[in-house]
Amino acid sequence: MNRYVVLYLLTLFVLIPLDFLFLGIVAKDFFTSQVGAMLGEIRLVPAILFYLLYVVGIVIFVNGAASATWPSTLRYGALFGLFCYATFDLTSLSLLRQWSWPVAIVDISWGAGVTAVSSTAGLVVANWLAPKILRVVTSAAARSGCTASAPSSPADRSSWPRRRRRSPR
């Protein structure tokens, strides 16, 4: 299984329960008292699309690089969450009569925190889990008689077929 798939799934599985806990229990009364008249039934398709796309953004911009460390992921996760949630909240504050500064501040702070935590947890667990998954897949392939393997580093690419270079005309 690809490291990015593991990283994506783990980040998603940390983000969703934390967000549901915060929005559905911890801050539910606060948001209801502040913007309750604007709230309606949750529409699943846009909510699912948000989570799926947001985690793609986290993997691309925060924790997906091979050089990512937990301190850098924590820092960049907080910044990514701050920028993304601020985009929504400040736009809502400028356009919606019932959106308030307290709602914007709480939501932006939550976005920064939950993104930092979920991206970092996803990275730490993926870095621990991905090599184990690779080992299982490799040993299963070896047992089945499959001996082909991809080069593990650019130095191992010496056996790759070389492209023919075109001569300048």
N, C-alpha and C positions, 0 to 999 in steps of 0.2 A: 504494500500500500504506500502510495506517495506521501512524503512528509507533509506536503501542503494540504492534502486531504485530511490527514490526522490533525494537523494544526487547525484547520478550518472547523472540523467537527468538534474538537475539544473546546475551542473558543466559543462556538455556538452553544454547546451544552453547559458552559459556565454562564454565559451572558443571559440566556433566556430565563432560567430559574431566578437569578438575582433580580432581573428587571421585573418579573412577575411578582416577586416578593415585595419589592419596593413599591411598585405601582398599585398592586392589588391589596396590600396590607399596611405597610409602613406609612406611606404618604397618601393613601386613598382619601382619608378625611380632609387632609390639607388641600389636595387638588379639587375635591368636590366642593369645599367651601369657597375656593377661589374662582374656579371656572366651571362649576357644576352645571350651570344652564347651557353651557356649550357641549357638554359631554353627551354622547349617544351610545348606542350599542357598538361593541367592538366589531369592526369589519375584518374578518380573518384574512382575506387575500392581501389587502394592503399591509396588514401587520406582519404576515409571513414574509412578504416581499421585502419589507424594511429589514427584518432580522437577517434574511439571507444575503441581501446586498450590503448591509452594514458590516457583516463579518467578512465579506470579500474585501471591503475597504480596509478593515483591520489587518487582514493577512497581507495585503499588498503594501500598505503604508506603515505598518507598525511592527508586526512580529514575524513576517515571512522571510526576511533576509537570513541567509545562512550565518551572517555575523551578528544577528540579534542576540542580546543578552537580557537577563531579567531586569537589570537596572535601566537599560535603554528602553526596553519594551514598556516598563512601568511609566517612564517619563513620556515617551512618545504616545503611548496609549492615552495618558491623561490629556495630552495636547490634542490628539485626534478627536477624542470625545468632547473636549471643550469647544473646538472649532465646529464640529458637526452639530452639537446640541445648541451652541450659540447661534448658528445659522438659522435653525428653526425658531428658537425662542426670541431672538431679536427681531426676526421677520414678523412673528406673531405679535410681538409687543408693538411693532410699528403699524400693524394692520387691524388687529382685533381689539375691539373696545374692552372686552372683559379680561384680556391678558394683562397680568400685573408684573411689576418688578420682582416681588417676592416669588411668584411662580417661575419667572425666568431664572432667577438666581438659584433656586432649589433645583430646577431641572438641569441647568447647565452644570452645576456642581455634581449632580448625580451622574450626568453623562460622562464627565471627566473621570469620576471615580469608578464607575462600573466598567468603562472601557479599559482603564488602566488595569483593574483587577482581572477582568476576563481575558484580555490579551496576554497578560503576564502568566496567568494560570495555564492558559492554552499552550504557551511557549514552553514552560517548565515541564508540563506533563508530556507534551509532544516530543521534546528532546529526550525525555526518559523512555517514552514508549516506542518511538519510531525505530530505534535500533533493534529493539526486541521483536517488533513485527517483521523487520527486514530479515532478522536471523531465522525466524520461523518460516518465512516464505522461501528463503534461500535453502534451508534444510529440506523443506518439502519438495522443492524443485530438484535438489540433488537426489532425494530418494526416488523420485519419479524418472530419473535418468536424464534430466535436462542439465546440460553442462555449460550452456552458453551463459555468459554474464556480461553485463555492461561494464565499461571501464569505471573504476572508482575515482579516478582523478584525471586531470588533463594529461599528466605524465603517462598514463596507461593508454593514451590514444595513439601511441606509435603504431599499433597494429591495425588501426582504422584505415580503410581505403582512402587514399588521397584524391582530392579533386584535381583534375587537370587544369592547369592554368592556361588561359588563352594568351597566345603571344600577341604583343601589341602590333597593330597594323600600321 
